Amino acid sequence: MFSLLLVLGLMLTIVHPVLAQDTPAEVGVFDPIEVAPGEVVQVPISIRNVLDLYGVDLTIEFDPALVQVEDVDPSMSGVQAALGEFLDPGLLLFNTADNTAGTYHFVMAQYNPSEPKSGQGVVVIVTFKGLKEGTTPLTISALKLASREGIEIASAGVDGTLSVVVGAPIQAATLPGVQTTGLVFLNTFTPTPTTPPPTATPRPTLA
């Protein structure tokens, strides 16, 4: 069971032929966003113009001196974002922010009986807290999309901006995250060692 889940969860890191589209699917932050120092704001990581999407692997970079990612699930270790409504909860390998390095990494693939998704929508919702005034790029530094068959879908990252501005309007958390029912956390599995530990040599008994 572990091997099957691991293969499915890692399918986005395997080299596959690229699925042709008239134009590449776009993933990123499509509108500039503002937040006041000390306040939080939801930042949707959205996708558009995609056909038959089944899995996503993306990394976002930000300036950790200006903003930090707020954890949305204190019951889990680490700092997570909320799942958007575009994909069904599936095999989750990464949903982790590193507020020291200034990165957020997300890898998830749907599983049967979920159907591939086409069109546009929100993949994940990252909640940022403003620290001090300034503007940080929200850079899509790595991106890979995959079909149900594990074929890579042509894609392009769209970098956004998040400005920390004194007096920016406080925004209510209105973007809906999905319930995580059915979500499988792949990084919680521990493989069984295949090599047994060495057997200790008995010490001689004194006569």
N, C-alpha and C positions, 0 to 999 in steps of 0.2 A: 504493500500500500504506500509506504513512504517513497519508494523509488518512482512510482507512477506520479504521485503528487509533485515530487521534485522536478521530474521531467516537464510536466505541464506548467509548473510555475516558472521554470527557467527557459521556456520555449522562446521567449523574446530575446534571449541572449545568443541564440543559435543562428548561424548564417543561413538564410533562405533566399530563394528568388524573390524579387520585389514585385508585388501586385501592381499592375498598371492602373492609373487613374488619369482622367483628363488633366486634372491639376492636383498637386499634392494636398493631402489633408493638412490642416493647420492646427497647431496646438499652442496655447499660451494665454497671455493676459492681453485682451484686445482693447481695453480702455485704460487710460491713466487713472490712478486711484490716490486719494489723499486720506491721511489720518492725523489726528492731533497727538502731540507727545503725551504719553501715559494712557492713551486710548487704544482700542482694538478695532480692526476692520476685517471683514471677510473678503478674501481675494479669490474669485473663481478662476480655476485653470480650465479653460474651455477648449472644445474641439469643434471644427466645422469642416464641411465638405469631405466627409469620410464615407467610405463604402465598406460594409461588412467587417466592422471592427470587432475584435474579440479580446484583445489584450493590449496593455499599455505599459511602457517602460520609459519614465521621464525623470530628469533631474533639473531642479531649478536652483540658481545661485542668487544670493542677495547679500547686501552689506549688513553684517551682524552688529556693526557699531550704530546703525540707524534704526533697525527693526529686528524683532525677534519673533519666532513662531510660537504661538500659544497652543498648548496641548488641549485637545478637545475630548480626550478620554483618560481622565486621571486613574481609572481602574487598570490601565495597561501601562507597562513600563515604557519609557521613552516619550517622545513628543510627536504626536500624530495630527494629521489633518482629517477632515470629514470627507466621506465619499459623496460625490455628486450623484445626480440621478441618471446620467447617461448610460452607464454600464450597470449591469446587475452585480451585486456582491458576489465575489468569486474566490479564486485562489490568490490570496494576498501574500506576496513575498516581502515587499518593503512598503512602509508608510511611515517614514522616519525623517524628522528634521534634526539637523545638527546646528545649534545656535552658536557654536564656537567657530565652525568652518564656514557658516553661512550657506548651507545647502539643505535641500529637501529632495528626497528620493521616493518615488512611488512605482511599484511594479505589481500589477494585478491582471489576471486573466479570468474570464468567465468560464463556466463549465456547464455541461449538459444538465438540464434541457434549455439553458439560455440561448436565445437566438442572437446572431450577429447584429450589430447596431450600425445604422447609417444616418447621415444628416449632421446635426449639430447639437451641442448640449454641454453640460458641465461635468467634467471628469472628477475633479477633487476641489474642495474648498479649503484653502489655507487661511488660518486666522493669524494675522500679524498684529503685534503691539508696537506702536511708535515709541522710540527712545529719545531721539533728539532731532532737531530740524535738519533737513537735507533730503535728497532724492536718491533712492537706490534703484538701479536697474533690477528687474526680475527676469533673469536670463535663462532661457531654456538651453542648458549646456549639453544635454544629451537627450535623445528622443528616438524611440522605436515603437512602431505600431505593428500589430500582427492580426491576421485573419484567423478564423477557426482552425484552419489547416496548418497554422504556424508560418504562413507566408507573410513576409514583411510587406507592409503597406507604405507606399511613398508618402513622405510627410515632411513638414517644415515647421520649425519652432518660430513662434512670434513673441519676441521679447516685449515686456511691458515696463512700467515705472510705478513706483510707490513713493509718494512724497510725504514727508512728515512736516506738517505745517501748523504753526500756532493758530488757533481759531478755526481749524478745519471742522466741518460739522460732524457731530457724533452720529454714527450710523448704526442702526439696530441690526441685529443678526437675523436677516430676513431670508437668506439663501437656505433652502431646505437641504439638509443632509439626509441620506437614506438610512433606514434601519439596517444593521449589520447581520440580520438573520440570514444564515446560509453562508456567511463568510468563513473561509478556511484559512487559518493563519499558518502558512507553510514554515515560517521561521521558528515555530514552537516545537517542531518535530526534531527529535534527536536520533540519528541513525544508530543502529546496533553495531558495535565494533565487530569486524569480521575476523580480526586476529586475536586469539585468546591471549591473556596476559601470561608472561613466562612463569613456569612453575618453580617455586623455590626449592633449592637442593637441601634435603634434610641434613641437619648437623649430626655428626657422629655422637653416639652415646658413650659417656665415660664408663668404663668397667668398674 
